Amino acid sequence: MSEGNEVRKRLIWIDLSKGVGIVLVILAHSTVIEPSLPTIFISNFAIALFFFLGGLTYSSERYRNNLRYFIVSRGKQFLIPYFALYIIIMILFVPLASNVDTYLTPDQLLFWFLYGSGPPNQATHLWFLPVLYFGLVLFVLIDRAMHRFPHEARWILVVLLPAIGVAIRDYFFPVLVPWRVSSILVATAFCIIGHEVSRYRGLKSWTTGSKGRDLVLFIVCFVIVLLVSNYNWLVDFAVDRLGTFPLLYLVSGTFGTIMVFILCSTFEDSENASRIILPFGTDSQTIYEIHPVFFYIVPPLLVLLGWSAADIAANHVLLWPLRFIPGVVLSLLFAVYIVSKSDAMSFIFTGKRAPKK
C-alpha cells in the first residue's frame, strides 16, 4: 500500500468517528429534556470526542512556528458560523417575539450574546463552536510554550485545568460563566489528552488485527464509561454542568472516545457502514449547527394529524424518535444538497466558500 493510501485510510476512521459522534449528539439532544440512562451515558463522552480529536489531529510540526495561521483558520471555521448563526437567530426573534412565545425578547437574546453564555436552561447549542475554538487556541499556546518541557507536565495540566474550571464555575454559580471559560478549560484538557495519544501512536487506526481482541477492548471501554457515567450523571456544557464529579468526566470522555475509535476502525473494512456513516463525519459541523431546527417541525406536523398541544406535551418524552430521525436525515440532506452547493450558505455554516465540484 502506498503512503498516500495509508494516510487516506487513517483519515477514514477519523471521519467515521466524527460521524458516529454527531449522530450520538443528536440522539442525546432528542431526549435531553427528560434525561434517561442512555442520554446520561452518551453525554459523558460524545462532545469530549470532538475536543479529543482536535488535539489528536493537531500537527505540532506544521503549526508550532506558525500559530497565527492556525488561530486565524480555525477562527474562520468556528467563529464565523457562531456569530453568523447567532445574529440570524436574533434577527428572526424580532418578528417572532410579538406572535410566538419564544421565552426571550430580542434585547434579552442580545444581552446573552454579548455575555457569551446563557440564558440559563435555554442556552443554544451554538455554545460548542466558541468553546471548541478557544479550547484549541489555549491548547496550541500551551503546546508552543511547553514543547521543551517533560511531557509529564502536560498530564498535570490535564487535571489542573478542569479543576480550575470547576472553581470558576462554582464562583459564578448559579450564574453561568461568561464566555464559558470553565468549559474552555475542560476542552483544552481533552485536546492535550488527544495530542499526547497521537504522540505515542500517531494516527493509525485502533484495530488490533483480531476481531476478538477488538471486541474485548470495546466492551472494556463500554463498561468503564457505563460505570463512570452512572456516578457522574448528566454532563451538559450548555449550562456549565460537568456532572457530579467533574474529574470523572476526563475518564468517561477518554474511554468513550477510544470506544468510538475502536468501533469506527472496524467500520473501515465495511463498505456499507463506511458509505452510510462517512457523510455524517465529513459534514459534522454543519449537521451539528442545523439539527435542532428540524426538531421544531414535529409539533406542527402532529397538529396537522389531529394531535392537541396537550397531547404533544404529555407525550414529549415518548416522541423522541420523531425528533431524532428528522434531526439526522434532514440535517445531512441540508448539508449535502444546500450548504455544499452555495457559497453564501457554506460561508455561514463553515466559514468558507463551497468547494468547487
N, C-alpha and C positions, 0 to 999 in steps of 0.2 A: 504493500500500500504506500502511495506517495505521501510526502509530508503534507501537501495541501489537503489530501483526503483525510489524513489524521486530524488536522485542525478542524475540518468540516464536521467530522464525526464527534469531536469533543463539543462543538458548539450545538449540535443537535440535542444532546442530553440537557444542556443548559436551557435551551428554548423550550424543551418539553417540561422541564421543571417549572419554568415560568407559567406555562400553560396550565399545569396541574394546580399551581399556586393560585392563579387568578380564578379558576373555577371554584376552588375551596373558599376563597374570599367572598365570592358571590353567594355561595351556599350559606356562609356564616351571616352575611348581611340579610339574606332572605328570612332568617329565623331569629335574628338577634333581639327583637323586641321581647321575646319570651325565651330567654336562653335555656337551651337543653344541654344534655351531656355531650352530644356531638358538636354543638356550637362552641361549648367551652373547650373541648378537645382541639378543634380547628383554630380557635383564637389564640391558642398557646404556641403556635408556630407559623401560621400561614403568612402573616405580614413580616415576621422575622426572616423568612426565607428570602425576601427581596432585599432586605438590608444585608444579609449574609452574602447574597450574590453580588452586591455592589462591591464588597471587599474582595471576594473571590476572583472576580474578573478584572480587578484594577491592576494595571501594568505599572509597577514602580519604575522600571527601566525607561518606559516611554514618557511618563508624565512627571517624574520626581523633579526634573530640572525644567519643566515647562508647566507648572501648576496653573498658570494663567489660562492656558488653552483648555485644560480640563475643567476649571471652575466656570469659564465662560460657556463652554459647550454644554455642560450639564445644566447650567443656569437656563440656557435656551430650552433645553429638553423638558425641564420640570417647572421652572418658574413662569415661563410664557403661558403654558396651559393653565397653571394655577391662577394667575391674575386674569387671564382672558375669560376663563370659565366663571370665575367668581364675579367678575364685572357683568357678564351676561346674566347671571342669576340675579344680581342686584337690579339690572335694568328690567328684567321680567317681573320682579316683585312690585314695581311701580304700578302697572295696570292691574296686577292680580290682587294687591292689598285691599282695594276697595270692593272687590267682588268675591274673593275667596279667602277662607280662614287660613292664612299662611303662618300664623302664630308670631310672625315677626314683621314689623313695619320696615320699609326701605331704609329709614335712618338707623334703625337698630341693626340691620344687616351691615350697613356701612361701618357702624361702630365696631362690630366684631371683626370685620375685615381689617380694619386698622389695628385692632388689638392683636390680631394674628392667631386667635383661638376662640372657640366657642361658637354660638352660645351654649351654656351648659345643657346637656341632654338633647341638644338639637344641632350639634356641630355637623357640618357637611363632611362628606368623605374626602373632600379635597385636601384635608389635613396631611394626607400621606405625601403629597408632592413636595411641599417645603421641608417636611421632616426628613425625607429621603435625601433631598438636595443638601441641606445644611449638615446632615449627618455625614454625608460623603465628603463635604468640604472640610469639616473638622477632622475626619479620618485622614485625608490626604495631607493636611497640615501636620498632623501628628506623625504620619509616616515620614514626611520630609524632615521633621525636627529630630526624630528618634531612629533614623535608619542606621546610625552607627552604635546605638545602644544595644545591650544584650536583649534578645527577644523576650526574655522573662519579664522585662519591664513592661512590655505591652500587655502581657497577661494580667499584670497588676491593674492596668487601666481598664481592662475588661470588667473587673469587679468594681473599681473605684468610680468610673463614670456613671453606671446605673445607680450606685449608692448616692452620689451627688444629685443625680436626677430625682431620686425619691425624696431627698431632703428638700430640694427646691419645690417639688410638688406639695409636700406637707406644709411648707412655709406659706404657700399661697392658698391652701385648702380652706374653705370649699370653693374658692375662685379658681378657675382654670389658669394655668401658667401662660403668660404672654408669649406668643410665637412658639409655644410648645417646646421650650428649651429643655425640659425634663425628658421629653420623648426623643429629642435630637441626640441627647447623650446616650440613651439606650440604643438608638440606631447606630451610632458611632461604635459602640461596643460590639455589635454584631458585625459591622464592617471589619473591625480588627480581627475578630474570630475567623471570618471568611478569608481574609488575606493571609492569616497565619496558616490556615489549612492549605491554601494554594501554594504557599512557600514550601510546605512539606511534600505535597503530592501533585502540584501543578493542576492542570485542568482535565486530566484523564478521567474517563467515566468510572462509576462506582461499582461496576460489576467485578466479582472475584474470579470469574471464569467457571464458576459452579453455581447452577441454579439452586441447589440445596443450600449452599453457604449464603447465597444472596437472600434466600427466603428466611433463614435463621437470623441474619443481621437485620432484615426488615422487621421481623417480629420483635426482636430485642428493642429496637428503636421505638416501635409502636407501643410496647408495654411501658417503656420508660416515660414516654410522653403521656400515656394514659394515666399512669400513677401520679406524675408530677402535676398534670393539669387538674386532677381531682383535688389536690391540695391547694394549688394556686388559684383555681377557679377562673372566672372570666377575665380576659385581657381585652381592653378597649381603649386604644390610644386616643380616640376622638374625645374622650372625657378624662384623660390622664389616669386611666385605670390600668395598672400593670399587674393586677392580681393581688391575692392576699399576701404572698411572699414574693415580691418583685425579683429578687435574685434567682429564684427558681425558674423564672421566665428565661434566663440565659440557658438553663439546662433544657427545658422543653423546646425552646426555639431552635437550639443547635441540633438536638437529636431528631426533632421533627423535620428539620431541613434535610438532614442526612437521610432520613427515611424516604423523603420525596426523591432525593438524588438517586438512591438505590433503585427505587421503582422506575424512574424515568430512564436510567441507564439500561434497564432491561427492555424498555419500550423501543430503544434504538433498533433492535433486531426485529421488531414487529412493524411491517409496513402499514397495516391498517391502523394500529394505535398511533403511530407517528403522523399519519395523514390526518387523523381526527384532532389530535392534541396540538400539533405544531402551530397551526394558525393562531391558537389562543396565546401561545408563547410569543410569537413574533409581533402580535398586536396587543400585548398585555396591558400596556399603558393606556391606550385608547379605550379598551374594554373596561378597565377599571374606572376611568373617568366618566363613561357614559352609562354604565349598567344600572344605577339607581333610577334613572329616568324611566326605564321600562317597567319598574315596579308599579309606577303610578297608572299604568294602563289597565291594571287588573280590576280595581273598583268600578270604573265606568263600564267595562265590559260585563261585569256581573250585574250591574244595574240594568243594562240592556237585556240581560237574560231573565230579569224579574226579581233579582235579589233586592232586599231593602238594605239601607245603610246599617240598620241594627243587626241584620243577619251577617253582613260582611264583618262588622266589628266583633261580633260574638265568635266568628269562626276564623279570626285573623291568623291565629297560630296554625290551624289546620290547612290554611290556604298557601302555605309557604311554597309548595311546588309551582303554583301559578305565578309566583314572583321569580322563582329560581329559573324556570325554563325560559321565559322571555328575556330575563336578565342575561342568560348565557347565549342563547341563539341570536336574539336581535342585536345584542352588543357586538357580536362577531360580524354579523352582516353589515352593521353600520360601519365598523372599522374597515372591512374589506371593500365594500362597494360604494361608500360615500367618502370617508376620510382619505383613503388611499388614492382617490381619483380627483381630489380637489386641493389645489394649493392653499386656498383660504382655510378649509376645514383642517387640513393637515397642519397648518401653522398654529391653529387654535389648540389642537389636541396633542401635537407632538413638538411644536416649536420649530418645525422645519417644513420646507416645501414637500409636496407629494413626490415620491420617487418617479423618475421617468421610466416608462414601460418600454 
